[in-house]
Amino acid sequence: MGTGQIQKVASLRFFLYDRPLHPELFEIYHDHHVVTERYEAQLWVTGCTHVIGFYAGRQALVEVTADADCELPRRGIQLELAFRGEKTHETLRCWPIHYMMNFQVESMSPMVYSRTHHELARLGARRGLFVPFPTWRCRSLTPFSFIDYDVKPNQLHVFAFHAFPEDLTMVRTQSLFELKREP
């Protein structure tokens, strides 16, 4: 029997920063680096949460999903939201980076949750970044983070799924970081 899931959906927050964040602020379970001609990106799985850093020249946008108790800096916060229902946000404040995101918190019946959990775990075994947390096992299902991403020359599209079996809830985020050309 596991020690129980550390992170809880009810206490999750969504942050957007206009500056890089130091890795020492997070417990990183998986680190993936993307390098293209026009940008770099860092994808961190930080439990049933994530950090996505997108860097173009001197500009940075960093998306963070974290527990509300996580001690994060206040400097550079562009957006902070509680994970409740469904939210959408778009920003052009960090030229030339255009950013759009959508997140959804979906609670399910045990049967629907189990089916969704297994389908995402199967998909995660074939592509993207899949990180299970067996020590947090609950209801015979393992919490996990699955980050699928699509790299293009001028954009990074990221889909993140965080499974919370204790709550029968799936947290989904969809983020688009896009480089705009000069007007």
C-alpha positions, -999 to +999 in steps of 0.1 A: +000+000+000+013+035-009+017+064+013-011+083-004-009+109-031+009+140-020-008+165-043-046+171-041-067+186-069-085+210-045-052+227-037-037+230-072-029+264-087-020+275-122+007+302-127+022+319-157+055+337-153+073+361-176+107+349-164+126+316-159+122+298-126+151+279-109+148+241-109+156+240-071+120+253-065+106+220-077+109+183-072+115+172-108+107+136-116+114+139-153+132+166-173+129+170-211+146+197-232+135+208-267+158+229-289+148+244-322+164+272-343+140+298-329+133+287-293+141+263-265+117+247-241+120+228-208+093+203-197+094+192-161+071+166-145+069+177-109+046+151-095+010+153-107+019+188-118+043+203-144+064+232-154+068+243-190+094+269-198+095+285-233+125+307-242+130+328-273+160+351-272+157+372-240+120+364-236+105+337-214+071+324-205+069+297-178+037+278-171+035+261-137+009+239-122+017+234-085+002+229-051-010+262-034+015+254-006+044+254-030+067+283-022+070+301-056+083+336-062+058+364-066+080+384-090+071+378-127+036+363-122+014+372-151-015+349-141-026+329-112-057+307-111-072+280-090-079+247-108-117+248-108-139+237-138-126+250-171-106+281-179-090+297-210-064+324-212-045+341-240-016+366-238+006+386-261+023+405-233+057+388-238+064+397-275+073+378-297+057+349-277+020+344-281+005+321-255-028+304-252-039+279-227-070+259-216-074+237-186-101+215-174-107+197-141-130+167-147-144+145-120-157+112-132-176+081-121-154+052-110-161+033-143-154+063-166-124+073-146-109+038-148-114+036-186-099+071-191-070+063-168-062+031-188-065+048-222-042+076-213-017+052-197-017+032-229-012+063-250+016+075-227+034+042-231+037+050-268+045+087-269+053+118-250+065+118-213+047+094-190+056+094-153+037+071-130+038+075-092+032+039-078+039+049-042+008+071-044-013+042-056-050+044-047-082+025-058-059+000-075-049+028-099-016+047-101-015+085-102+005+097-132+015+127-153+014+123-191+027+152-212+023+149-250+038+176-271+042+187-307+073+206-318+071+229-348+096+255-361+075+284-346+054+268-319+052+243-292+018+226-284+016+208-251-011+186-238-007+175-201-029+150-182-026+145-145-044+116-130-057+118-094-073+084-086-081+093-050-104+121-063-115+102-095-104+133-113-083+141-143-067+175-148-060+184-184-041+214-198-036+224-233-009+251-240+003+267-272+035+288-272+038+305-306+065+328-320+050+358-339+067+376-367+075+413-365+044+434-374 
